């Protein structure tokens, strides 16, 4: 029984996670910023935009600039803090942290 409870506890705290439960639905990779805003509301903190550059094509360099920003949600002391990373306006990663406050 202890092994089962330990396995469940570890599974719930593994990072990164594949989705995040909000009051109005679940968000996952590929969702847009508008979908996350609609389902989860305003984030508690938003990081300053970062820019990633990349891309090549044959002998020509095709430089593409992508905006990367993190939205941080603190749902209180009974739930985990989540960091939702957007790249180009779409969710690319969801990470869970410690319990909120």
PyMOL commands that set and color helices and strands:
alter all, ss='L'
color gray80, all
select helices_A, chain A and resi 2-13+33-40
alter helices_A, ss='H'
color red, helices_A
select strands_A, chain A and resi 19-22+25-28+45-46+50-54+64-74+80-87+90-99
alter strands_A, ss='S'
color yellow, strands_A
deselect
rebuild
show_as cartoon
